[in-house]
Amino acid sequence: MSLHLYVATVKNLRGVLYSTEDYNSLETFVKWLNKRFKYRTLGVTKSFLETFPQIREKLGKVFVELFYPNEELEEIVSRVSKILGKETEFIAFASMYVSPLLILGDYSSLEKWCIGRILTTKSLDDRSWKLHMRIADYSILDMYQWSTTNSLKILEALAKGDNANVETLLNERKKMIEKDKKRYWRISEKEGDPIILYLDMLPAIIGKTELRQFILSHLSTAPAILAVVTAIIIQRD
């Protein structure tokens, strides 16, 4: 992908779409999103289009296809998703494009990557949905430099066999999330259903010896897919 196209896409992207729904259910979300995003774009990956080929007809002003910024990142994501599961491709794209994941419907397939969440019992109107999508965008953007740098530090500590420092650095990620949660004071409650998830692939990568070694051989590039990613769970009646 040409660098200037990548930069332009990142600048205008509001979120990366993810769904495990059938297309009939997904279409309800797509129509709702299409009406409410006139000036910002929503990204879909190649695998999303393979699952939902009907979306290709809607590519253009609102929905745009996302591509890998370079071949090395494509190789890294391919290896990670092959070992950890296809969900990680979407988390990686959200990280590469510094954009939240927009989960359309069921979120259970992403639970294993979740290291933090916002719960709510509140029913959001359209205005509140758009507000919190924007806040989720701010979350990943404001944490991005810190979390990717933290990822690099963790990988470097692993390369040195400094396991104590790895644990300390992983805990710092959780502390950062607790700090970020304050953004969601309008909807955050102690009980209810998840509406915001914080997703992190790094702990799982660390736990897979072969994958960990592969990632360590790409230290200069791999952190781009290892941000703490915010995801907003969108539900429509």
N, C-alpha and C positions, 0 to 999 in steps of 0.2 A: 504494500500500500504506500502511495506517495506520502511523504511527510506532511506536505501542506494540506492534503485531504484529511489525514488523521487529526491534525491540529484543529482544523475547522469543525470536524465532527465532535471532538471532545468539548470544544467551546460551547456548542449548542445542544448537547445531549442532556436530557432530563432523567433518563433511566434505561436499563437493559431489561427486556422482557423475559420472564420465566414462567412456564406453566406446565402442569401435568394433566390439565383438564382435557376433555374431548373438545373437538372444534365447535360444536354447537354451544357449549358453555363459554368457550373462549371468545366467540363472536360477540357476546354481550359485553365483555370487557373491552374488546377492540372498538366497538361502536362508541362506548362511553369515553375511551381515551381519545378517539379521533375527533370528537366534538370539543374536547377541553384543552387540547394542545394544538394551538394554531401557530405559535411562533417558536416553539421548542420541539426537538425531535426525540423519538424513542427508538432505541436500538434493538435489532433482532440479529441473532447469529445465524450462520449457515445451517447449523443443526436444528435450530428453531424452525427455520423455513422448510427443512426436510420433513419435520414432524407435522408442520402446519403449512403445506404448500399454498393454501388459499391466501395466506398473508402476502405472498409475493405480489399479488394483484394490487395490494394496498400500499406498496412501497412508493415513496415519493416525498411529499411535504412533511408528513408527521412520522411515518415509520421508515427507518433507513437500515440497510444491511451493514453490519459491522465486519471489519476485516482485521486480520492480525497486522500490527504495526511493522513487524519484520519476521523473517523466517525462523530466527532463533526462538522467538516467543511462541511461534506456532509449534515448533518441535517440543518445547518445554510443556506447553499446555496439553499437547497430544499425549505425552508420556504420563503426565499427572492424571488426566482423565481416564486413561486406559487402566491405571492401577487403582485410583481412588473412586472412580465413577464419573458418569457424564455430567453430573450436577456441577462438578468443579470447573467445567469449561465456562459455565455462566458466571460463576464467582470470579474466575480469572478475567473474563471480559469486563465485568464491572470494575475490577481493579485496574486493568489496563486503560480503561476509558474514564477513570476517576468519577464513577457514576453509580448511584444506588441500583440495586436489583429490584425490579417491580414484579412481585410475585402475584400472579393472577389466579386467585383461588387457593387450592390446597397447598400447604407449605411443608407437609410432613417429610417430604424427601430431602429437605434441607436442614432438618432438625439436628442431624449429627455434626453439622458444621457450626452450630450456634454456640457462642460463648457469652451471650448476653441478650436480653430481650426487654421490650416495653410491653406491659399488659394494659388492657383497657376494657371497660364495659360500655363505653360510650359509642353511640352511633354517629358517624361523621357525615355531614352534608358535603356537597360538592366543593364548596369553598374550603372546608376544613381538610378534605382529601388533598386538594392542590397545595394548601399551606404545608401539610406534613410531608408531601413528596418533596417540596422545596427544602424543608428542614433536613430531610434524609440526604438530600444532595449536599447541603452544607456540611453535614456530619462527615461524610467520606472525604469531601474536599479538604476540610480543615484538619482531618486526622491523617491525610494521605502521606505527606512528607514524613511526619513522625513515624507512622506505622510501617512504612516501607524501609525507612532507615533502621528502625527497631528490628525488622526482619533480617536486614543485612547483618546487623550486630549479632543476632542469634545464629545465623549461618556461619559467621566467622568464629563464634565461640564453639560451635559444633566441630568445625574444622580443626580447632586446637584441642578438642576434648575437654573443654571447660564446661562441664555439665551444670555446675552450681550457678554459673553466670547465665546459662540458658534458662534455668528455672526463674531466676530473678527477672530476666528480660521478658519472659512469657507473662509473669505476674504484672509487669508494668503495662502490658496490653490490656489486661482486665481492669486495671486502675483507670486507664485512659477511657475505657468504655463507661465506667461508673461516672466519670466526670461528664462525658458527653450526654448521658441520659437526661441531664437537667434541661436540655433543649426541649424535651417533650412534656414539660410540666402541664400543658393544657389537657393532655389526654392520659398521662401516666397514672396508673393505679396499682395497688398492691395485689389485686385480683383481676380476673378477666381473661380475655383471649389475647394472644400475641398479636401485635400490630407492627412492631418494629423488631427485626432481628439483627444481631451483629454476627457476621459470618467470618470464620478464619480457617483457612486450610493448613496453616503452618504446623499446628500440633500433629495433625495426621501425617504430614510429610515427614516430620521428624521421626515418627514411629515406624516408618517403612525404610529399612536399611538401604535397599537398592535404590529407592526413589530419593532418599536423602543424599546419597552419594552422587546421583545424577544432578540434583539441584546444586550441590556444592561445586560441580564442574561448570556451573553457569552463574557464578556469583555476581557478575556485573549486570546481568539482565533479569534473573529470576525474581528479585524483589518487586518488579513491576506487577507481578500477579499475586503478590503476597500482602497487599494492604488488608486492614480490617475493613470489611465491606458492610455497609448498611443495606438492609432490605426492608421494604414496606409491603405488607400483606394487604392486597386490595380485595375486598369482598363486595359483590354486587348481588342484590336481591333478584 
